Amino acid sequence: MSDYGHPLTFGSFLTPGNADPTRPVGLAMLSEQVGLDLVTFQDHPYQPGFLDTWTLLSFVAARTERVRLSANVTNLPLRPPAVLARSVASLDLLSGGRMELGLGAGAFWDAIEAMGGRRLSPGQGVRALAEAIEIIRQIWDVDARGGVRVEGEFHRAVGAKRGPAPAHEVGIWLGAYKPRMLALTGRQADGWLPSLAYLQPGDLARGNDIIDEAAAGAGRSPADVRRLLNVNGRFAATGRGPLNGPAEQWAEELADLALTEGISTFILASDDPDDLRRFAAEVAPATRELVAAERAAPPTGVPAGQGRTATDPTGASADQDRTATDRAVTTGGTRSGTTSAGPTARPTTVGAAPFAVVPTPDDGVRRSDVRVWDEAARPAGPAPDPQRTYTAHEQAGAQHLIDVHDGLRAELAQIHDLIEQVAAGLIDVGTARSHINTMTMRQNKWTLGTYCESYCRVVTTHHTIEDRSLFPHLRRSDPRLKPVIDRLEEEHHAIHDVLEGVDRALVAFVATQDGMADLRAAVDLLSDTLLSHLSYEERELVEPIARLGAH
């Protein structure tokens, strides 16, 4: 089992077709707009039906602002490494530090040779790639003295001037499958980038073993090598096979790959705009939530609070780099009350402190006159033990619930803002609708149209994860929480009905000229119910999550 502890990122793997040269550019822009982290393109310079990948990357860099960019992977036999190094560094500088470098030793040798490239055997390709990496890194190392000197068998540099340096530390990711390439990845690269379609069962584990051993032999930590994966599949209403089913199934399968195979970057190979939207809006956040919950939970047989640790063969822990998990928590207080006598994990004394995670209070503001439930009838859980202390890891697990909820709160605020802009005439309805297929519901780019098919699913997926995993775990671990858990599950069903009302109102708004009042009323009711629910859940569960874990 390998979990190198890297934060999860998600990207697109696009075809650089030239039949409609605007299409790959538009898909790249959409990838950024829906919240993906990375855009990649195939690089086959001998393919006349493709745009040149580096020209395309330059054009896309000028049309985007946030998303990172890379070839997937660069065809090294047709791109001299010293020139490639300067191309990458230049585009990294021009794009504000958004370039990465995927590299391949070469394939389709007949086509490469027809373009003037040299045909290499597999062993020669590995040696040529190692020489190229050395040249590229020396070009970027502007602080070293003297020129670049590599007397290679396939690539040479005999005093080339260094520079320019990239704007950031560009990652070199290798598309590797065979043992020699995998070993090179462990020794010299920053990432391993295979395609799932080319792998057989067990190949990921075997590849990780080779990379880890080579990294340790080179004096590196295996966690220095990010594990990326190109994936493809089909979204369907019911599961029909691996990565062939609903978004929830995709999230569970990708989370398993992250936790058992160490994959931390998932890149969807699809040119379907709807697939990209679902991957970003539904699969990515659900996968992140599943992985975060599992990382926060103690493994079987390990006391609560020690958590999951990814350890490499040298004994180094990937948790050493997990600054987000171990960040300091804000100061605050807990509810007063008598010491509880029910189940509780043994307090940890080393590095522990009083509970300091602050639930988000309900501000009491209500937009709607409709009341879905009686808030005064909500049960309360057991009061925390005032003598208990909590490790930073335990408190980070509790903070994660608030972080997830804060994302939902921010998205709701942006929905309200867009509605008010339309109503006030700041943007006309037609413009707002054009945003439906371009703006993201995450990364602060929410729109009305994606709300129906995406936001409702995100909230539902979050509740499903809680209903299937978090709530049963808490109910088993501390039976005193049962009334609270039962009430939260009831509220999940009520919120689902409210979400369906929003969906109906938005469909009517798009189809008619006068649906604004009904849409505003539906979203107002959603705000009242969801925000009230999130605050209640945090008030009752953040301390139990820290005490019992979020299995």
N, C-alpha and C positions, 0 to 999 in steps of 0.2 A: 504494500500500500504506500503510495507516494502522494503527499500534498505538500508542495513547496511553499505554500503560504502566500503566493502572490495575489494581489487584488485582481478580480476578474475584469476583462475587457472583451468587447464584442465588435466585430467588423463585417465588412462585405467583401466578396471576391467576385469582381465584375469582368465581363468579357469586353475587351476593347475593340469591338467591331466597328468597321468604318462605313457600313452601308448607310447608317444614319449617324454621323459623327457626333451629333448632339445627344444621342441616347446615353452612352456611357458617362458623359459629363453630367447629364441630368440625374442619373442614378447615383453618382458620387455625391452630388449636392443633396439629394434626398437622404442618402445615408447619414450625412451630417445633420440634416434637419430633423430626422426622427430620433437622433440621439446616439447613433453608433459612434464608436471611438476610433475606428480605423477603416480606411478604404484601400483596397488592393486591386491590382490588375495583373492578368497574365502578361508574360513577356516572351513573345515568340517573334523575333524580328524577321524571320523568314516567311511569315504568314502574310500573304498579300491582302487577305481580308480583314486584317487588324490595323488599327492605328499604331504608330510607334509608341511604345509604352512610356518612354521617358518624356517624349513631347506631350503626351496626354497627361502625365503626372504634373508637368509644369503648368499646363492649362488649368487643370483641376485645382492646383494649389492657389492659383489666382482667383478662382471662383468660390473658394471656401475660406473659412476663418479658423475653425477649431479642430476639425478631424485630422488625424495623422494619416500619412500616405506611404505606400510602399509598392514595389513590384512584388509579384507573388508567383515565381521568384525570378530575379534578374538572370538572363541568359549570359553567363560569364564568357563563354567562348567567343561571343560576338561583341563584347564590350570590354576593351582594355582596362585593367584595374586602375591604373593611375588616372586615366581620363574619367572613369566611373567615380572614383573617389572625389574628384573635383566637382563633378556633376551633382553628386549627392550633397556635398557640403554647400555648394552654391544654392541649391534649391532649399536646403534646410535654413540657410540664412534668409532667403527671400520669403519663406513661408512662416518665419517666426518659430523655427524649431519643431517642425511637424513631419520630418522625413525619417523613415526607417529603411534599412537595406536588407531585403530578402535576396539570398544568393543561391544559385544552383550550379552544379558542376557541368550541366549540359545534358541534353537528350536529343532525340531526332537528329542523329548525326549526319544522315544524308542531306537533310535540309541545311544544317549548319555548314557542312562542307560546300554545298552549292552557293552559299553566301560568302565564301572565302575563309571560313573558319577552319581550324585544324581538327581533324578527327582524333579523338583520344580514347584510349581504353579506360575502363572503370578505375583502375589504379592510377593511371596518368591524370584522370580528371580530379581525383582527390588531391594529388600532389599539386596540381595546377591551382586548385581552389585555396589550398593552404598558402601558397606563394602570393596569391592575389590578396588574401586577407592581410598578410604582412605588409604588402605595399600600401593597401588602403589605410591601414592604421598608421603607418609612418607618414603618409601624406597629411593625415589629420592631426598628427602630433607636432604642432607648430612650436612647442617649447623645447623640443630636442635640438641639439646642435648638429650642424652639417646637413647634407642633403640626404635624400632617400636612396638607400643602397640595398638592393636585394638581387643577388646573383642566382636566379632561379633556373630550373630546367625548362620552364615554359614561359615565365614572366620575369622581366628584368627591369631594374631601375638603377641607373648608374649616376647618382648625384642629382636627381630631380629636386627642384625646390619644394619645400613643404608648404602646405596651405592650399586653400583657406581651411581654417578649422570650422567644423559645423557649429551651429548655434547651440546645440545640445549634444549629449552623448548618444550618437546614433547607434541603435541596436543592429547588429549583424545577425540575421536569422537564416539558418541553412535548411534547405529542403533536402532532407537526408532520409535514407531508408536502409542502406546496407551498413554492415559493421564498421568499415573503414570511415565512411562519411559520418556515422554516429560518433565514433571516437574523436574525429576532428571537431565535431560540434562541442563535445565536452571539453576539449583542450582549448579551443580558440574562439568559439562563437558565443553570442549572447542569447540565442534562441534556437529552438528546434521547430521547424514548420513543415510537417508532413500533411498529406490529405487523407482523411479517414477512408475514402473510397479505395485507396491503394494499399490499405493495411489489412492484414489478416488477424484473426483473434490471437491475442497475446503479443502482437508486435509492439504495442505501446509500452507494455511492461518490459519487454526485452530491450527496446530502444532506450528506455529510461535507465535500465541497469548499465548498459554500455556507456551512455553519456555520463552517468554518475561516477562510474569507475574511472573513466578518462579524466573527468574534472578533478577528482580527488588526486589522481596521479600527477596532474599538472599543478597541484597546490591550490586548487580552486574549490569553492563550495558548489555542490550540485545545484543549489538554489540560485547560483549566478546565471544559470541557463533557464530562461523562460520557456515554457512548453506551450506552443501554439498549435492550432489544428484547424484545417479547412474542413468544413462539414457541409453536407447537402442532405436534403430530405424533402418531405411533403407534409404540409399541414392538412389535417383531416379532422372530421368531427369525432371519430372514434379511432382507437389505436389499431394499426394494421401491421406494425413491425417497427424496428428501430428507426427513430426519427421520422416516423410516418404516423402522425396522429395529432391530437390537440396540443396547444402550446404548453399546457401543464405537463404532458408527457415529455415533450422536448426538454423542458426545464429540469425534470427529474433525471433524465438521461445525461444531460450535460453536467448537472451537479455531480452525478456519480463519476463522470470522467474527471472532473476537477478534483474530487476527493480521493479517488483511487488511482488515477493515472497522472495527476499533477498538472492537467491542462488548465491554463489560466486565461488563454485568449482563444475565443471561438469565432471563426470567420465563415460566414454563410456564403456558399457559392450559389448565387441566384441572381438573375436579372429581372425577377418579378418584383415590381414595386410593392405589391401587397405582402409578399413574403418578407421583404426588408422591414416593412412597418411592423408586422407581427413579431418578427425576431427582436426588434428594438423595444417595442412597447410592451410585449407580454413575456417573451422567453427570457430576455436579459434580466429584467428586474426580479422575476421569479427565481431564476437560477442563482442570482446573487443572494437572495434571501435564504434559499435552501442551504447554500454553502456557508453563509455567515452563521446560520443557526447550528449547523453541524460542527463548525469550528469552535463555536462557543460552548458546546456541550462537552462534558468530560467523557472520555472513552469508557467503555464497560470496565468496571473494576478499579477505576481511578477516582479518588475522592473529588467531590464537587469543588470547582475553583481552580483545579490544576489544568483543565482544558486539554485540547488536542494539540500536539506538538509534532511538526514535521521535522525529522532529524535525518541528516545526510550521513553517508558512510564515515565521514570524519568526526561525527558527533556534534556538528554545528546545528543549531536549531533555526529553522526558517522563521520562527516566531521572533527572533532577534530583530528582523527587519519589518515586523508587522506593526508599524508605528500607529496605524489607524486603530488597531484593536487595543493597543496599550496606552492610548492617549489619556491625558489627565481629564478627570471629570469635573464638572462645575460644582461649586459648593452649594449646599442647600440643606434641607432637613427632611425628616420622616415624620409620619403621623405619630402623635403621642398615644400612649395606651399602656396597658399592663403587659408584662412579659408573657408571650404565648407559651403554652405547654405542649403544643402539637409538634409534628415532625419538623425537623430542621437539620440541615447539614452541620457538621462540626465546624465551629468558627476557625478560620485560618488566622494565625498570628503573624506569620512572616510577611512583611510588606503590606499588612492589612490596615484598613482605616474605617471609620464610621461610614455608613451608607450616605452617599452624596449625590446620587442621581436624582434629578428634579423632574417629576412628571409635569407635563404641560397642563396648566389649570384650565378649566372651562371658564371662558370670559362671560358667560351668561347671555351673550348677544344672540337673539333669535330673529331670523329674517322672515319666517313664515308664521302664520297663525295656526297651522296644522300641527298637532302633536301626535307623533307615532307611538310613543310610550310614556309611561309615568316615571320620570326620572327620580322622584322621591321614593319609589318602591325598589330601587336598586339595592341589593345586599352588599355588605362590606366584608372584606376578608379579615383574617386575623391580623392583629397589630404586630409589627415587627418587634423582635427582641432588642431592646435598647443596648444590651451588652454585647451584641454580636458585631464583629467587624468583617470587612469584605475586602478581597484582593482587588487590584486594578483590573484583572482579567474578569472577575465576577461582575464588577461594576460596568465594564465595557459591554458585557453580554446584555445587561439591563438597558444600557444606553442605546443599543442597537434597535430596540423596539421603538424608542422615541425618534431615532433617526429615520426609520421607515415611515413612521406616521408624519414626520415633518415634511417628507416628500409629498405625501398625499395632501397635506394642508396647503403647501405651496402651489400645487397643481390646481386645487380648487380656487385659490385666490386668482390665478391667471385666467381660469374660465370666467369668473365674475368680471374681470377686467375687460376681456374681449366682448362679453355680452354688453357691457356698458358702453364700450366704444361704438358698437353697432347701433345701440339705441340712441346714443347722443349724436350720431351722424359723423363721428370722427373718422370712421371708415364706413363705406357703404356695404350693404349686405352682400353684394356680388363679390367684393374684395374679400370679405370675411370668408365666404364660401370657397374662394380660390385658395385660401390658407388651409382648407380641410385636408388637401392632399400633399401639403408641403411642410407644415410646421409640426414640431414634435410636442408630445404631451410631456416629455421629460426635457431636462436641460432648459427649463423656463420658456418653452416654445409651444405652449398648448394652443389648440384650436378647438372650435366647436365640433367639427365633423369627426375628428378622430375620437372624440369623447365616447360616442355610441359604441364603436367597435373595439376600443382600446381601454379607456379608463374604467369602464364597467368591468372588463375582464381582469384588469390589474387589481382592482379592489376585491373582486370575487376570488381571484387566485390567492391574494394575501389572506383572506378569510379562510379559504380552503386549507392552506398550509397550517394555519392556527388550529382549525377544527380537527385536522388529521394528525398533527404532530405535537404542537405546543400544548394545547388544552388537555389532551389525554395524559401527557406526561405530568403536567402540573396537578391534575386531578388525582393521579395515582400517587404522586410523591407527597402530597399534603391534602388529605380528604377534606380538611376544613375549607379548602378553596372551591368545593363543589358548587355551592349556591352562586358564587360569582361566575364560575365558568358556565354554568347552565344559563345564567342571565346573558352573558356575552354571546353565547351561541344563539339564543333567541333574538338578540339584537342583530346578529348577522343576517338572519332570515328577513327581518323587517327592512334592513338596509337594502337587501337584494330587491325587494318589492319597490323601494324608492328608486333604485337604479333603473329598473324597468320603466318607471314613470318618466325619468329623464330621457331615456332612449326614445320613448314614444313622442315626447314633446319635441325633441330635436329633429326627428324624422318629419314631424308636421311642420316645424319651422322651415326646414329646407324645402319642403314641397309646396308651401303656401306663402302668401304675402304678409299674413298677419298673425304669426305664431309667437311673437316675441313675449307677450305677457305670460302665456302658458309655459314657455321655456324658462323664463326668469323664475316663475313660481316653482317649477320642478327643481331647478338648481338651488333655489333658496331652501327648499325642504331637504334636499340632499345635504347641504351645508349644515343645517341644524342637527340632523340625525347623525351624520358621520363625525362631525367635530365633537359633538357631545359624547359619542361612543368612544372615540379615540382617547379623549381625556379620562373617561371613566376606566377604560382598560389600563391605561398607564398608571393611574392612581392605585389600582388594585394589584397589578401584576409586575411592576418593575422590580420591587423588592423580592417577591417569590422567584422571579427569573434569576436574579443574582444569587439567591440562596440555593435554588434547586437546579439551576441550569436550564437551557432552552433546547432540550433534546428534540 
